[in-house]
Amino acid sequence: MRTMNPTTIKEFFQLLPGQLDADAAEDLDAVYQFDLSGEQGGQYILTIRERACQVAEGMHADPHVVFSMAGEDCIKILKGQLSGTAVAMSGRLKISGDIGLAMQLKALFPTVR
C-alpha cells in the first residue's frame, strides 16, 4: 500500500477506497457522512459494505454517522497532524449518529496517516 499525500479534501476522498482494510470491514455495513465547511469544504458520503469502500459527493438521506467540521481540520485529522478527539472536545468537530461506528473509522483505514 502506498502512503497517501493528498493536497485537497476531494483528492483525499478519491484515494480513500484503496486504503480500506477489508478484514477490519468484514461485517460492516455503514454510511459515513462528512459535512465539511470552509475553503476545503464539501459533502462526501463514505459507504462501507461487503468489505469495500465507495465514496460519493453529496448528502446521504439517512447516514449512520455524520461528521461536521472544517475541511482544513478534516485533512489534518486524517493525516494525523491533529487529534480527532481534541477537535471534538474543542467543539470544532460535531459527530452525530452512531458514536461506536465513528470510533471504528480509524481502524478501517490503518495506513492513513
KOLTORBA-656830 format. One record per residue: z, y, x of N, C-alpha, C in turn; residue in one letter. Coordinates in nm, 2 decimals. Layout:
N
nup_nnorth_neast_caup_canorth_caeast_cup_cnorth_ceast_type
Z_Y_X_Z_Y_X_Z_Y_X_A
...
***
This chain:
113
nup_nnorth_neast_caup_canorth_caeast_cup_cnorth_ceast_type
0.00_-0.12_0.08_0.00_0.00_0.00_0.00_0.12_0.09_M
-0.08_0.22_0.05_-0.09_0.34_0.13_0.01_0.44_0.07_R
0.06_0.53_0.15_0.15_0.63_0.11_0.07_0.74_0.04_T
0.14_0.80_-0.06_0.07_0.90_-0.14_0.11_1.04_-0.08_M
0.01_1.12_-0.08_0.04_1.26_-0.04_-0.03_1.36_-0.12_N
-0.01_1.35_-0.25_-0.08_1.44_-0.34_-0.04_1.58_-0.33_P
-0.14_1.67_-0.35_-0.11_1.81_-0.34_-0.09_1.88_-0.47_T
-0.14_1.81_-0.58_-0.12_1.86_-0.72_-0.06_1.76_-0.80_T
0.01_1.80_-0.91_0.07_1.70_-1.00_-0.04_1.61_-1.07_I
-0.16_1.67_-1.09_-0.26_1.59_-1.15_-0.31_1.48_-1.06_K
-0.32_1.52_-0.93_-0.36_1.42_-0.83_-0.25_1.31_-0.82_E
-0.13_1.35_-0.83_-0.02_1.26_-0.82_-0.03_1.15_-0.93_F
-0.05_1.20_-1.06_-0.06_1.11_-1.17_-0.18_1.02_-1.16_F
-0.29_1.07_-1.10_-0.41_0.99_-1.09_-0.39_0.87_-0.99_Q
-0.30_0.90_-0.89_-0.28_0.80_-0.79_-0.17_0.70_-0.83_L
-0.08_0.74_-0.92_0.04_0.66_-0.96_0.01_0.51_-1.00_L
-0.09_0.48_-1.08_-0.11_0.34_-1.13_-0.12_0.24_-1.01_P
-0.17_0.28_-0.90_-0.19_0.20_-0.78_-0.06_0.17_-0.71_G
0.05_0.24_-0.75_0.18_0.23_-0.68_0.28_0.15_-0.76_Q
0.24_0.10_-0.87_0.33_0.03_-0.96_0.37_-0.11_-0.89_L
0.50_-0.14_-0.90_0.55_-0.27_-0.86_0.54_-0.36_-0.98_D
0.43_-0.44_-0.98_0.41_-0.52_-1.10_0.52_-0.62_-1.14_A
0.59_-0.67_-1.03_0.70_-0.76_-1.06_0.82_-0.69_-1.13_D
0.84_-0.57_-1.09_0.95_-0.49_-1.15_0.92_-0.45_-1.29_A
0.79_-0.45_-1.32_0.74_-0.41_-1.46_0.71_-0.53_-1.55_A
0.75_-0.65_-1.50_0.71_-0.77_-1.57_0.73_-0.77_-1.72_E
0.85_-0.74_-1.77_0.88_-0.75_-1.91_0.88_-0.61_-1.98_D
0.83_-0.51_-1.91_0.84_-0.38_-1.96_0.73_-0.34_-2.05_L
0.76_-0.27_-2.16_0.66_-0.21_-2.24_0.71_-0.07_-2.28_D
0.67_0.03_-2.20_0.73_0.16_-2.22_0.63_0.28_-2.20_A
0.66_0.38_-2.28_0.58_0.50_-2.27_0.67_0.62_-2.22_V
0.63_0.68_-2.10_0.70_0.79_-2.05_0.61_0.91_-2.07_Y
0.67_1.02_-2.12_0.60_1.15_-2.14_0.65_1.25_-2.04_Q
0.56_1.31_-1.96_0.60_1.42_-1.87_0.55_1.54_-1.93_F
0.64_1.64_-1.96_0.60_1.77_-2.02_0.64_1.87_-1.91_D
0.54_1.91_-1.84_0.56_1.99_-1.72_0.51_2.14_-1.74_L
0.59_2.23_-1.69_0.56_2.37_-1.71_0.53_2.44_-1.58_S
0.49_2.56_-1.59_0.46_2.64_-1.47_0.33_2.62_-1.41_G
0.31_2.66_-1.28_0.19_2.65_-1.21_0.13_2.51_-1.20_E
0.22_2.41_-1.18_0.17_2.27_-1.17_0.19_2.20_-1.30_Q
0.19_2.28_-1.41_0.22_2.22_-1.54_0.11_2.13_-1.60_G
0.15_2.07_-1.71_0.06_1.98_-1.78_0.14_1.87_-1.85_G
0.07_1.80_-1.94_0.13_1.69_-2.01_0.06_1.56_-1.97_Q
0.15_1.46_-1.93_0.10_1.34_-1.89_0.17_1.22_-1.96_Y
0.10_1.12_-2.00_0.16_1.00_-2.06_0.14_0.89_-1.96_I
0.25_0.83_-1.93_0.26_0.71_-1.84_0.29_0.59_-1.92_L
0.20_0.50_-1.94_0.22_0.38_-2.02_0.23_0.26_-1.92_T
0.34_0.18_-1.94_0.36_0.06_-1.86_0.37_-0.05_-1.95_I
0.27_-0.14_-1.94_0.26_-0.26_-2.03_0.19_-0.37_-1.96_R
0.23_-0.49_-1.98_0.17_-0.61_-1.92_0.15_-0.59_-1.77_E
0.25_-0.55_-1.70_0.26_-0.53_-1.55_0.15_-0.44_-1.50_R
0.11_-0.34_-1.58_0.01_-0.25_-1.54_0.05_-0.11_-1.58_A
0.00_-0.01_-1.52_0.03_0.13_-1.54_-0.09_0.21_-1.58_C
-0.09_0.28_-1.68_-0.20_0.37_-1.72_-0.15_0.51_-1.74_Q
-0.23_0.61_-1.70_-0.20_0.75_-1.71_-0.30_0.82_-1.79_V
-0.26_0.90_-1.88_-0.35_0.98_-1.96_-0.29_1.12_-1.97_A
-0.38_1.22_-1.99_-0.33_1.36_-2.01_-0.31_1.38_-2.16_E
-0.21_1.46_-2.19_-0.18_1.49_-2.33_-0.04_1.45_-2.37_G
-0.02_1.46_-2.50_0.12_1.43_-2.56_0.11_1.31_-2.64_M
0.20_1.22_-2.62_0.21_1.09_-2.70_0.29_1.12_-2.82_H
0.25_1.05_-2.93_0.32_1.08_-3.06_0.46_1.03_-3.06_A
0.49_0.92_-2.99_0.62_0.86_-3.00_0.66_0.79_-2.87_D
0.68_0.87_-2.76_0.72_0.81_-2.63_0.86_0.76_-2.63_P
0.89_0.66_-2.54_1.03_0.61_-2.53_1.12_0.71_-2.45_H
1.06_0.78_-2.36_1.13_0.88_-2.27_1.05_1.00_-2.25_V
1.11_1.12_-2.26_1.04_1.24_-2.23_1.11_1.31_-2.12_V
1.04_1.35_-2.01_1.09_1.43_-1.90_1.03_1.57_-1.91_F
1.11_1.67_-1.93_1.07_1.81_-1.94_1.12_1.89_-1.82_S
1.03_1.94_-1.74_1.07_2.02_-1.62_0.95_2.10_-1.57_M
0.97_2.18_-1.46_0.86_2.25_-1.40_0.78_2.15_-1.32_A
0.65_2.17_-1.31_0.57_2.08_-1.24_0.60_2.08_-1.09_G
0.64_2.19_-1.04_0.68_2.20_-0.89_0.80_2.11_-0.87_E
0.90_2.11_-0.96_1.02_2.03_-0.94_0.98_1.88_-0.95_D
0.89_1.85_-1.04_0.84_1.71_-1.06_0.78_1.66_-0.93_C
0.69_1.73_-0.86_0.63_1.69_-0.74_0.74_1.67_-0.63_I
0.83_1.76_-0.62_0.94_1.75_-0.52_1.03_1.62_-0.54_K
1.06_1.60_-0.67_1.14_1.48_-0.70_1.06_1.35_-0.67_I
0.93_1.35_-0.71_0.85_1.23_-0.68_0.83_1.20_-0.53_L
0.83_1.31_-0.46_0.81_1.30_-0.31_0.94_1.27_-0.24_K
1.05_1.27_-0.31_1.18_1.25_-0.25_1.24_1.38_-0.19_G
1.18_1.49_-0.21_1.23_1.62_-0.15_1.34_1.68_-0.23_Q
1.36_1.63_-0.35_1.46_1.69_-0.44_1.52_1.57_-0.52_L
1.65_1.57_-0.55_1.71_1.47_-0.62_1.70_1.49_-0.77_S
1.64_1.39_-0.84_1.63_1.40_-0.99_1.76_1.42_-1.06_G
1.86_1.36_-1.01_2.00_1.38_-1.06_2.04_1.52_-1.05_T
2.02_1.58_-0.93_2.07_1.72_-0.91_1.99_1.81_-1.00_A
1.86_1.79_-1.02_1.78_1.88_-1.10_1.82_1.86_-1.25_V
1.86_1.74_-1.29_1.90_1.72_-1.42_2.04_1.79_-1.45_A
2.13_1.78_-1.35_2.26_1.84_-1.36_2.25_1.99_-1.37_M
2.15_2.05_-1.30_2.14_2.19_-1.30_2.07_2.24_-1.42_S
2.02_2.15_-1.51_1.96_2.19_-1.63_1.81_2.22_-1.62_G
1.75_2.20_-1.50_1.61_2.22_-1.48_1.52_2.10_-1.53_R
1.59_1.99_-1.54_1.52_1.87_-1.59_1.59_1.82_-1.72_L
1.51_1.81_-1.82_1.57_1.76_-1.95_1.50_1.62_-1.98_K
1.59_1.53_-2.01_1.55_1.39_-2.04_1.59_1.36_-2.18_I
1.49_1.32_-2.26_1.53_1.28_-2.40_1.47_1.14_-2.42_S
1.54_1.06_-2.51_1.50_0.93_-2.54_1.58_0.83_-2.47_G
1.52_0.72_-2.42_1.59_0.60_-2.36_1.63_0.63_-2.22_D
1.75_0.66_-2.19_1.80_0.70_-2.06_1.79_0.58_-1.97_I
1.81_0.46_-2.02_1.80_0.34_-1.94_1.66_0.32_-1.88_G
1.56_0.35_-1.96_1.42_0.35_-1.91_1.40_0.46_-1.81_L
1.46_0.57_-1.83_1.44_0.68_-1.74_1.49_0.64_-1.60_A
1.61_0.58_-1.60_1.67_0.54_-1.48_1.59_0.43_-1.40_M
1.52_0.35_-1.48_1.44_0.24_-1.43_1.31_0.29_-1.36_Q
1.27_0.41_-1.39_1.14_0.45_-1.34_1.12_0.45_-1.19_L
1.22_0.49_-1.11_1.22_0.49_-0.97_1.19_0.35_-0.91_K
1.26_0.25_-0.97_1.24_0.11_-0.93_1.10_0.05_-0.95_A
1.03_0.11_-1.05_0.90_0.06_-1.08_0.80_0.11_-0.97_L
0.83_0.22_-0.90_0.74_0.28_-0.80_0.81_0.29_-0.67_F
0.85_0.18_-0.61_0.94_0.19_-0.49_0.87_0.25_-0.37_P
0.74_0.25_-0.36_0.67_0.31_-0.25_0.65_0.46_-0.26_T
0.67_0.52_-0.38_0.65_0.66_-0.40_0.77_0.73_-0.33_V
0.73_0.82_-0.23_0.83_0.89_-0.15_0.79_1.04_-0.16_R
***
